[in-house]
């Protein structure tokens, strides 16, 4: 694959050396093949060695790990996902040629690619490999902000002396180490802020290194769709387009005050990102914004009692993760996906932060009752947001005198499970329910 050059300007006479994306060697301007290893994967860019904010994303991570462990699958379409009722967790680039995409229902993916090799997700294995990747990232800079188990932002400002080269060169060598030592490939975006680094990492996949420099930022963004902006989902994009704002350049030409008046606090982000500005720093160990769990049913469920039975174990899982992380949440969000794949989310704010499965369940059940209207559902999830320190969890509540006793019961159950295992004891409402869970932070 040819390197991506997003610069509209021709290289200048005094353009700095380019970079071989295979070995990291310097490549003289206007030279298209590496003099050291003869690779044609050479990148030239006027600002290549002056940028330090990067986004690294492993390519088709789950599928790549499976192909690494099963070399006979190298040239085959591979889908990592659930059964016929599940969704695609990841797919390799061969499968993508058939139209398979992440989050696609499995039945659609198999209809598009009937010869695909389907592998059930092994999250423990993927997490272990992700930790190896993270360790290599942290070996080049302490400023690593994880986004998931296989991607992160990196700030390599000031590392030139330490690594004997520019951040761009260090990133090339990092990608090579990930590939040779761990056995998966990565793509990297390099720019002057997080927003643009994330955009750049999608420009050249797989095994890519793409650059968006300061000088080209406005021209690069002008014609791009508003959906490219981080945080603009389907609903907001539809609203923007209905208002005649389809391109980022149109946002830039709009008075920021009007954007805020029309779109609330998101208007600030729209105005700044449209100008290619992003004041966020790369923050190591950024705290989770929410903790959630969800499950896809083996068959569609309609009855409130059936949905409640599936909700309870998810509340226990979220509560357990809150306790383990030393966090508590004051916001609860219920997620439902109907048989026709339409998503419903409903939220409520608690009177005080909680770590208790009981409070999550009671709040989630109240939200669920309004949605259990005969609609067949294929998925349910529960999440806890507005996270704070766990020391603030579940203070006495005069309006709920039974809270203290329920908290004592839950703590007693937790203590038994800590000693004897998770299956040692269960509340009545959780007996017999064994959902297949998918987790997200």
C-alpha positions as CSV (number, residue, x, y, z in Angstrom):
1,X,0.0,0.0,0.0
2,X,1.3,3.4,-0.9
3,X,1.9,5.9,1.9
4,X,-0.7,8.5,2.5
5,X,0.3,12.1,1.8
6,X,-2.5,14.4,3.0
7,X,-0.5,17.6,2.2
8,X,-1.7,19.6,-0.7
9,X,1.7,21.3,-1.0
10,X,4.6,20.0,-3.1
11,X,7.8,19.1,-1.1
12,X,10.0,22.1,-0.8
13,X,13.7,22.2,-1.7
14,X,14.7,22.0,1.9
15,X,12.2,19.5,3.0
16,X,13.6,17.3,5.8
17,X,14.3,13.7,5.2
18,X,11.5,11.3,4.9
19,X,11.2,8.0,6.8
20,X,11.1,4.4,6.0
21,X,8.0,2.9,7.6
22,X,9.7,-0.6,7.7
23,X,13.1,0.0,9.2
24,X,12.9,3.7,10.4
25,X,15.8,4.8,8.3
26,X,16.0,8.4,7.1
27,X,15.1,8.7,3.4
28,X,16.3,11.8,1.4
29,X,13.7,14.1,-0.1
30,X,12.2,13.0,-3.4
31,X,13.5,9.4,-2.8
32,X,10.8,6.8,-3.0
33,X,12.7,3.7,-1.9
34,X,14.6,3.2,1.4
35,X,18.3,3.2,0.9
36,X,18.8,1.0,3.9
37,X,16.3,-1.9,3.4
38,X,15.0,-1.1,-0.2
39,X,11.4,-0.9,1.1
40,X,9.0,1.2,-0.9
41,X,7.0,2.1,2.2
42,X,8.4,5.5,2.5
43,X,6.7,8.6,3.9
44,X,7.6,12.2,3.1
45,X,5.9,15.1,4.8
46,X,7.1,18.7,5.5
47,X,6.2,18.4,9.2
48,X,7.0,14.8,9.7
49,X,9.7,15.3,12.4
50,X,8.0,18.2,14.2
51,X,4.8,16.5,15.4
52,X,4.5,14.5,18.7
53,X,0.9,13.6,19.4
54,X,0.0,10.1,18.1
55,X,-2.9,7.7,18.1
56,X,-1.9,4.0,17.8
57,X,-4.5,1.4,16.9
58,X,-3.8,-2.3,16.4
59,X,-5.3,-3.6,13.1
60,X,-8.4,-5.8,13.4
61,X,-7.0,-6.7,16.8
62,X,-9.0,-9.7,17.9
63,X,-8.9,-11.3,14.4
64,X,-5.2,-10.6,14.2
65,X,-4.5,-12.3,17.5
66,X,-6.4,-15.4,16.3
67,X,-4.6,-15.5,13.0
68,X,-1.3,-15.1,14.8
69,X,-2.2,-18.2,16.9
70,X,-3.5,-20.1,13.9
71,X,-1.3,-19.5,10.9
72,X,-3.4,-21.7,8.7
73,X,-6.0,-18.9,8.8
74,X,-3.7,-16.3,7.3
75,X,-5.4,-15.9,4.0
76,X,-8.9,-16.8,5.1
77,X,-11.8,-14.5,6.1
78,X,-12.0,-14.6,9.9
79,X,-14.9,-13.3,12.1
80,X,-14.6,-13.0,15.8
81,X,-18.1,-12.9,17.3
82,X,-21.1,-14.6,18.9
83,X,-23.5,-17.2,17.6
84,X,-26.2,-16.6,15.1
85,X,-27.9,-14.2,17.5
86,X,-24.7,-12.2,18.3
87,X,-22.8,-9.5,16.5
88,X,-19.3,-9.3,14.9
89,X,-16.8,-8.3,17.6
90,X,-14.0,-8.0,15.0
91,X,-13.2,-9.2,11.5
92,X,-10.0,-9.4,9.5
93,X,-9.4,-7.4,6.3
94,X,-10.1,-10.4,4.1
95,X,-13.6,-10.6,5.6
96,X,-14.0,-6.8,5.2
97,X,-13.6,-7.3,1.4
98,X,-16.9,-9.1,1.5
99,X,-18.6,-6.3,3.4
100,X,-18.4,-7.6,6.9
101,X,-18.0,-4.9,9.6
102,X,-17.7,-4.8,13.4
103,X,-21.0,-4.6,15.2
104,X,-22.8,-6.2,12.2
105,X,-25.4,-8.9,13.2
106,X,-23.8,-12.3,12.7
107,X,-26.5,-13.5,10.4
108,X,-25.8,-10.6,8.0
109,X,-22.1,-11.2,8.3
110,X,-22.4,-14.9,7.4
111,X,-24.8,-14.1,4.6
112,X,-22.2,-11.7,3.1
113,X,-19.3,-14.1,3.7
114,X,-20.6,-17.7,4.1
115,X,-17.1,-19.2,4.0
116,X,-15.8,-17.2,7.0
117,X,-14.1,-18.9,9.9
118,X,-16.1,-17.8,13.0
119,X,-14.2,-17.8,16.3
120,X,-15.8,-17.1,19.7
121,X,-14.1,-14.2,21.5
122,X,-11.4,-15.0,24.0
123,X,-11.3,-11.8,26.0
124,X,-8.8,-13.1,28.5
125,X,-6.3,-13.8,25.7
126,X,-6.9,-10.5,24.0
127,X,-6.5,-8.6,27.2
128,X,-3.2,-10.3,27.8
129,X,-1.9,-9.4,24.4
130,X,-3.2,-5.8,24.9
131,X,-1.1,-5.5,28.0
132,X,1.9,-6.5,26.0
133,X,1.2,-3.8,23.5
134,X,0.6,-1.3,26.3
135,X,4.0,-2.2,27.8
136,X,5.8,-1.4,24.6
137,X,4.0,1.9,24.3
138,X,5.0,2.9,27.8
139,X,8.6,2.0,27.0
140,X,8.8,4.9,24.6
141,X,6.8,7.5,26.6
142,X,5.1,7.6,30.0
143,X,2.3,9.7,28.4
144,X,0.1,6.9,27.2
145,X,-3.7,7.4,27.4
146,X,-5.5,4.1,26.7
147,X,-8.8,4.1,24.8
148,X,-9.2,0.3,24.7
149,X,-7.1,-2.8,25.1
150,X,-5.5,-2.2,21.7
151,X,-5.4,1.5,21.1
152,X,-4.1,4.6,22.9
153,X,-3.0,8.2,22.5
154,X,0.7,8.9,23.0
155,X,2.5,12.2,23.6
156,X,6.2,11.9,22.6
157,X,7.1,15.5,23.2
158,X,10.7,15.8,24.4
159,X,11.7,12.2,23.7
160,X,14.1,13.0,20.8
161,X,17.2,12.8,22.9
162,X,16.1,9.7,24.8
163,X,15.4,7.8,21.6
164,X,17.9,9.3,19.3
165,X,15.4,10.5,16.8
166,X,12.1,12.3,16.1
167,X,8.8,11.0,17.5
168,X,7.9,9.8,14.0
169,X,10.9,7.6,13.9
170,X,10.3,6.3,17.4
171,X,6.7,5.4,16.4
172,X,7.9,3.5,13.3
173,X,10.3,1.5,15.5
174,X,7.5,0.9,18.1
175,X,5.1,-0.4,15.4
176,X,7.9,-2.7,14.2
177,X,8.5,-4.1,17.7
178,X,4.7,-4.7,18.1
179,X,4.7,-6.6,14.9
180,X,7.9,-8.7,15.4
181,X,7.6,-9.3,19.2
182,X,3.9,-9.7,19.6
183,X,2.7,-10.7,16.2
184,X,0.0,-8.2,15.4
185,X,0.2,-5.0,13.3
186,X,-0.6,-1.4,14.2
187,X,-1.6,1.8,12.4
188,X,-0.5,5.2,13.6
189,X,-1.8,8.7,13.1
190,X,0.6,11.6,13.9
191,X,-0.5,15.2,14.3
192,X,-0.4,18.2,16.6
193,X,-3.5,17.2,18.7
194,X,-5.5,14.2,19.7
195,X,-8.5,14.8,17.4
196,X,-6.3,15.0,14.3
197,X,-4.1,12.1,15.4
198,X,-7.2,9.9,15.7
199,X,-8.4,11.0,12.3
200,X,-5.0,10.3,10.8
201,X,-4.7,6.8,12.2
202,X,-7.7,5.8,10.0
203,X,-6.2,7.2,6.8
204,X,-3.8,4.4,6.1
205,X,-4.7,0.9,7.3
206,X,-3.3,-1.7,7.9
207,X,0.3,-1.1,8.9
208,X,0.0,2.6,8.2
209,X,1.6,5.8,9.4
210,X,-0.3,8.9,8.3
211,X,0.4,12.6,9.1
212,X,-1.8,15.7,9.4
213,X,0.4,18.8,9.9
214,X,-0.5,22.2,11.2
215,X,-0.2,24.0,7.8
216,X,-2.7,21.7,6.1
217,X,-5.2,21.2,8.9
218,X,-7.9,23.6,7.7
219,X,-7.7,22.6,4.1
220,X,-7.7,18.9,5.0
221,X,-10.9,19.3,7.2
222,X,-12.9,21.6,5.0
223,X,-14.6,19.1,2.8
224,X,-14.8,16.2,5.4
225,X,-18.2,15.2,6.7
226,X,-19.3,16.5,10.1
227,X,-19.5,12.8,11.2
228,X,-15.7,12.8,11.3
229,X,-15.8,14.9,14.5
230,X,-15.3,12.9,17.6
231,X,-18.6,12.7,19.5
232,X,-20.9,13.3,16.5
233,X,-23.1,10.2,16.3
234,X,-25.9,9.4,14.0
235,X,-28.5,11.5,15.8
236,X,-26.4,14.6,16.0
237,X,-25.1,14.2,12.4
238,X,-28.7,14.0,11.2
239,X,-29.6,17.1,13.1
240,X,-26.5,19.0,11.7
241,X,-27.3,17.8,8.2
242,X,-30.9,18.9,8.6
243,X,-29.6,22.3,9.5
244,X,-27.6,22.4,6.3
245,X,-24.2,21.6,8.0
246,X,-22.8,18.7,6.1
247,X,-19.1,19.6,5.9
248,X,-16.7,20.6,8.6
249,X,-15.8,23.7,6.6
250,X,-19.4,24.8,7.0
251,X,-19.2,24.5,10.7
252,X,-16.0,26.6,10.7
253,X,-17.9,29.4,8.9
254,X,-20.7,29.3,11.5
255,X,-20.6,31.7,14.5
256,X,-19.6,29.6,17.5
257,X,-22.2,31.3,19.6
258,X,-24.9,30.1,17.2
259,X,-23.5,26.5,17.5
260,X,-23.7,26.6,21.3
261,X,-27.2,28.1,21.2
262,X,-28.3,25.3,18.8
263,X,-26.4,22.3,20.0
264,X,-25.6,23.1,23.7
265,X,-22.2,22.3,25.2
266,X,-21.4,20.1,22.1
267,X,-21.4,23.4,20.1
268,X,-18.1,24.3,21.8
269,X,-16.5,21.1,20.6
270,X,-18.0,21.5,17.1
271,X,-16.5,25.0,16.8
272,X,-13.1,24.0,18.1
273,X,-12.7,20.8,16.2
274,X,-13.9,22.5,13.0
275,X,-10.9,24.8,13.3
276,X,-8.6,21.8,14.0
277,X,-8.2,22.8,17.6
278,X,-8.2,20.4,20.5
279,X,-7.0,21.5,23.9
280,X,-7.1,18.1,25.5
281,X,-3.9,16.7,26.7
282,X,-2.7,13.0,26.7
283,X,-3.6,11.9,30.2
284,X,-2.2,8.5,31.4
285,X,-4.6,6.3,33.3
286,X,-7.6,8.5,32.6
287,X,-10.5,7.4,34.8
288,X,-13.3,5.4,33.3
289,X,-16.4,7.5,32.5
290,X,-18.8,4.7,32.9
291,X,-18.9,1.0,33.7
292,X,-21.4,-1.2,32.0
293,X,-22.4,-4.8,31.0
294,X,-24.8,-6.2,28.5
295,X,-26.1,-9.5,27.1
296,X,-27.6,-10.7,23.9
297,X,-30.4,-13.2,24.4
298,X,-30.7,-16.7,22.8
299,X,-34.2,-15.7,21.8
300,X,-36.2,-12.4,21.8
301,X,-37.8,-11.6,25.2
302,X,-40.9,-9.5,25.7
303,X,-42.1,-10.1,29.3
304,X,-41.0,-7.8,32.1
305,X,-40.2,-10.7,34.3
306,X,-38.0,-12.3,31.7
307,X,-36.2,-9.1,31.1
308,X,-35.7,-8.4,34.8
309,X,-34.2,-11.9,35.3
310,X,-31.6,-11.0,32.7
311,X,-31.0,-7.5,34.2
312,X,-30.1,-8.7,37.7
313,X,-26.8,-10.5,36.9
314,X,-25.7,-7.6,34.8
315,X,-26.3,-5.3,37.8
316,X,-24.2,-7.6,40.0
317,X,-21.4,-7.6,37.4
318,X,-21.4,-3.8,37.2
319,X,-21.5,-3.5,41.0
320,X,-18.6,-5.9,41.3
321,X,-16.5,-3.9,38.9
322,X,-17.3,-0.6,40.7
323,X,-16.2,-2.1,44.0
324,X,-13.0,-3.5,42.5
325,X,-12.2,-0.2,41.0
326,X,-13.0,1.7,44.1
327,X,-15.6,3.8,42.3
328,X,-19.3,4.7,42.7
329,X,-21.8,6.0,40.2
330,X,-24.6,8.5,40.5
331,X,-26.1,7.9,37.0
332,X,-27.8,4.7,35.7
333,X,-28.4,4.0,32.0
334,X,-30.6,1.2,30.7
335,X,-29.8,-0.1,27.2
336,X,-32.3,-2.2,25.1
337,X,-32.0,-3.4,21.5
338,X,-35.2,-4.6,19.8
339,X,-35.5,-7.5,17.5
340,X,-35.3,-5.1,14.5
341,X,-32.0,-3.7,15.9
342,X,-33.4,-0.4,17.1
343,X,-31.6,0.9,20.2
344,X,-33.3,2.5,23.2
345,X,-31.4,4.1,26.1
346,X,-33.0,5.4,29.2
347,X,-31.2,7.2,32.1
348,X,-31.9,8.2,35.7
349,X,-29.9,10.1,38.3
350,X,-29.5,8.6,41.8
351,X,-29.9,10.6,45.0
352,X,-26.4,9.6,45.9
353,X,-23.6,7.5,44.3
354,X,-23.8,3.7,44.6
355,X,-21.8,0.6,44.4
356,X,-24.8,-1.7,45.2
357,X,-26.2,-4.1,42.6
358,X,-29.5,-3.7,44.5
359,X,-29.8,0.0,43.8
360,X,-28.7,-0.4,40.2
361,X,-31.3,-3.1,39.7
362,X,-34.1,-1.1,41.3
363,X,-33.4,1.9,39.2
364,X,-32.9,-0.2,36.0
365,X,-36.1,-2.0,36.7
366,X,-38.0,1.2,37.0
367,X,-36.7,2.3,33.7
368,X,-37.4,-1.1,32.2
369,X,-41.0,-1.1,33.2
370,X,-41.8,1.8,30.8
371,X,-40.2,-0.1,27.9
372,X,-41.6,-3.5,28.5
373,X,-44.6,-2.7,26.2
374,X,-44.7,-6.0,24.3
375,X,-41.7,-5.1,22.1
376,X,-39.5,-8.1,21.5
377,X,-35.9,-7.4,22.7
378,X,-32.7,-9.2,21.7
379,X,-30.3,-7.3,24.1
380,X,-30.3,-5.6,27.5
381,X,-27.5,-3.7,29.2
382,X,-27.0,-1.6,32.3
383,X,-24.4,1.1,32.9
384,X,-23.3,3.3,35.7
385,X,-21.9,6.8,35.0
386,X,-21.0,10.0,36.8
387,X,-18.3,8.1,38.6
388,X,-16.8,9.3,41.9
389,X,-14.6,7.9,44.7
390,X,-16.1,4.8,46.2
391,X,-15.9,6.3,49.7
392,X,-18.9,8.4,48.8
393,X,-21.0,5.3,48.0
394,X,-24.4,4.6,49.6
395,X,-24.7,7.0,52.6
396,X,-27.7,6.5,54.9
397,X,-31.0,7.6,53.3
398,X,-33.9,8.7,55.4
399,X,-36.3,8.2,52.4
400,X,-35.1,4.6,52.1
401,X,-34.8,3.1,55.6
402,X,-34.3,-0.4,54.2
403,X,-31.1,0.6,52.3
404,X,-28.7,0.0,55.1
405,X,-30.0,-3.6,55.6
406,X,-29.8,-4.4,51.9
407,X,-26.3,-3.0,51.8
408,X,-25.3,-5.3,54.7
409,X,-26.8,-8.3,52.9
410,X,-24.9,-7.5,49.7
411,X,-21.6,-7.0,51.6
412,X,-22.2,-10.4,53.3
413,X,-22.7,-12.0,49.9
414,X,-19.6,-10.4,48.6
415,X,-17.6,-11.7,51.5
416,X,-18.7,-15.3,50.9
417,X,-17.9,-15.0,47.2
418,X,-14.4,-13.6,48.0
419,X,-13.7,-16.7,50.1
420,X,-15.5,-19.4,48.2
421,X,-15.9,-18.1,44.6
422,X,-18.6,-16.3,42.6
423,X,-20.9,-19.3,42.3
424,X,-20.9,-20.0,46.1
425,X,-24.0,-17.9,46.8
426,X,-26.7,-16.1,44.9
427,X,-29.8,-14.0,45.5
428,X,-33.1,-15.5,44.6
429,X,-33.7,-13.2,41.7
430,X,-30.4,-14.3,40.1
431,X,-30.9,-18.1,40.3
432,X,-30.8,-19.9,37.0
433,X,-29.8,-16.9,34.9
434,X,-26.6,-17.3,33.0
435,X,-26.4,-14.6,30.4
436,X,-23.7,-14.3,27.8
437,X,-22.1,-10.9,28.7
438,X,-20.3,-8.2,26.7
439,X,-18.4,-5.5,28.6
440,X,-17.5,-2.0,27.9
441,X,-16.1,1.0,29.7
